[in-house]
Amino acid sequence: MSEAMLALAERGLAKRRKNEDYQAKVAAGTVINKQIDRRLVAWGEWHLGQRDGAGGGCSSMLAALIQNQGELIRCTAKGVDMPDFVYDTDRAVNQIDGESRAVIVEQYIEVCKTVEERARAVGCGRHTFRRRLIHAQNLVLCYLKAPKRKQKIRESLLKKISTD
């Protein structure tokens, strides 16, 4: 083999080891899962847009009446203007327990606060807040719709998390 091929193979192995180490840390609950983090960031941005009035949603009936100049159109479908992946994430966040939901809200909706302020808001320290955040992310991941082939894996993960 040429030196270039060996160098390429070594880089590939190093990248694979790094990925395996990261996946092991995610599984152990010591690092934030990047995929669920991105999804929760999008969820938080959507909620911030709704709270600030962007995106057309109104937080109260009075605000809807004012925005629509006295005409109120009610819809039975929750979150009509909500993208599907945000809706799925919202459903998952609403299914988790109150303490975990509070951590998710502080992390992804209250973005102007520092980590210390977020931790104080939920009544814990920075390190405990991070542990609770990782736990809450895993709970959200468990409640997200899973492809049928992964459903059993998610169910076993949910059982494992609930016993911790």
N, C-alpha and C positions, 0 to 999 in steps of 0.2 A: 504494500500500500504506500501511496505517496504521503508526504508529510502534510499536505493540504487535506487529504482525506482523514488522516488521523486527527488533525486539529478540529475538523468539522465534527467528527465522531465524539471527541472529548467535549466540545461545546454542547452538543446534543445531550450527552450524558449529564453534564453539569446542570443544564436547564431542566432536565427530567428530575434530577435529585432535588433541585430547588422547588419545583412544583410539588413533588411528593412531600417535602418538608412542610410546605405551606398547607397542603391538604391535611396533613397530620395535625398541624396546629389548629386549623379550622375545626376538625373533628374533635379535638381535645377541648375546644372552647377557649383558647388562649389568644386568638386573633380574630378580627372582624372579617366576616365573609364578604368579599368584594361585590359579588353579584347581588346579594340581598341588600347590601349597603346602597348600591346604585338604584335599586328599585325603591327603597325607602326614601332616598333623596328625591326622586321624581314624585313620590307620593307627598312628601313634605312641601315641595315646590308647588304642587297643584293645590294643596290646602292653603298655602300662603296666598296664592293667587285668588282663591275664593274668598279668603278672609279680607284681603285688601280690595276686593271689588273687581279685580281683573278676571277675565274669563266668563263674565256674564252671570255668574251664580250670585244669589242673594242669601245672606245669612238669616234674614227674618222675613216674615210676611209683609211687614211695613216697608222694608227696603225694596221688596219686589213690587209692591204697589207704587212706590215712588218712582222706581226705575221704569216701570211699564206705564206710567202716567194714568194710574187709576184702574188699569185692567189687570186682573189676576188670573193667570193661566196656570192651573195646577196639573202636575203630571204624576202618574202613579209609579213610573219607573225611577228608581233611585239613581241619581247621578247620570242623567241623560248625556250631559256634556263631559262626563268623566271618561277618559280612555279606559279600555278594558283592563290593561295591566294595573292601572291605578285603582280601579274598582276592586280587582281581586286582592290587591295589597290592602286596601281599606277594609275589606271584609275580614281579612286575616288579622289585621291590627285590632279590629273591634272584637274579635273572638278571644284574644289573650286576656290574662288577668289584669286587674287595675294597676298594680305596681309596675308590671312590665310595660303596659300601655303608656303610663306616665313617663317612663324612661324614653320610650320611642318618641313621644310627643316632644319632650324636652330636647332630644338630640336632633330631630329632623324638622320640627316646626319652629321652635324657639332658637333660631340660628344665630341671633345677635348676641346671645349670652356666651360667657366663657364656660369652660368645663366646670370650674368651681361653682359658678352660679347655677348651672344645670344640676350639679350634684346636690347643692344646698336645697334646690327646689323640690327634689324628691327625698330629701332627708338622709343623705349619706355622703361619704367622702368620694374623692376622684376615682380611686382604685375600685371601690365598691360599685360606683356608677358604671365604670367600664365593664366590670363583670356582669352587672345586671343588663347592660346594653347587649352584650354578646349573647346572654341567655334569652333576652327578648327577641333578638334577631333570629335565633334558632327556633323559637316558638312561632314567629311569623312564618318562617320557612316551612314549618310543619303544617300550618293551616292553609298555605297556598295550594291551589289546585295542582295536583300532580298527575303526570301521565300514568295510565293504569299500570304500566310495567314498574313504575317507581312507587306506587301506592303502598306496598308492603314495607318498603324501606322506610318511608316517611312515618308509617304507623309505628314501626319498631323504634324509630328515633323519638317520636312523641312519647311513647311509653318510658323510654330511658330518661328523657328530660323531666317528665312528671314525677319520677321516683327520686330525682336529685333534690 
